[in-house]
Amino acid sequence: MGSDLRMGVGIIGNAASLLLYAAPILTFTRVIKNRSTEEFSCTPYIFALLNCLLYTWYGLPVVSIEWENLPLVTINGLGTILETSFVFIYIYYASPKRKMPVLIMTLSILVVFGISAFASSFALHEHRPRKMLVGTVGMAASATMYSAPLVAVKRVVETKSVKYMPFYLSLFSFLASLHWMTYGLLGHDIILAAPNFVGCPLALLQLVIYFIYRKNKGNMVESQVSDVEKKADMGNPNMTKTQNVDIEKAIIDLEMTVEVRAKDGNTSTQTTNC
């Protein structure tokens, strides 16, 4: 009964993790369409790749006992393919200035994985010390992966806008962390459960922040209007008449955007109250 329950939780955890790993597809579709990485950072995807590599290895019979952690292998194997694709797309479309640091970071995490895999295969001869080694490195990678979105949380608090923190990414992160924490506890595998003691509350924090600032999506546009107006008020004597007209048009366009968003917000509020 206990093993069946654990397997069931593992299957649900696979579904939640699949949604989590697949969530950036829309982001990278945009990167391909615009042929630019814009303001996106590749760091979360690089550490997600390391996390997937380590836990795929952790679930294989080399480290685990036979196929006791098969759900771990299936989802992290798929995650490895997805994250590798994201990193390659980022490197291909990144500017030369960003390309080299991403390449160096990617090679570094591959070296870390290679050393962990080699040491666990040849230097250690029992499953328990192998789990300890790979699991410890995996915990560090998971903690880094789960803490990476805190940069987005900081930006949300500063701008009071959830534009740069997708809701579903935070939701799937919370669900995946919760299920894998339960999976590890049911199997009495504290090494597997431990990273999710960090990931679960961090993902929950993101959801709380999202719901606090979810109604403030127009603040960023309003701040843009303010910035443009400030530039116009500076009265640069070197600006031509055409440039002044362009600024005035930009102000009008941004103000119209704010008004439309405000009307949309009022409409949704009235619909909710009905």
Secondary structure, DSSP 4 states (H G I P E B T S, - for coil): -HHHHHHHHHHHHHHHHHHHHHTTHHHHHHHHHHTS-TT--SHHHHHHHHHHHHHHHHHSTTTSSTTTTHHHHHHHHHHHHHHHHHHHHHHHHS-HHHHHHHHHHHHHHHHHHHHHHHIIIII--SHHHHHHHHHHHHHHHHHHHHHTTHHHHHHHHHHT--TTS-HHHHHHHHHHHHHHHHHHHHTT-HHHHHHHHHHHHHHHHHHHHHHHHTT-TTHHHHHHHHHHHHHHHT--TT--HHHHHHHHHHHHHHHHHHHHHHHHHHHHHHHHH-
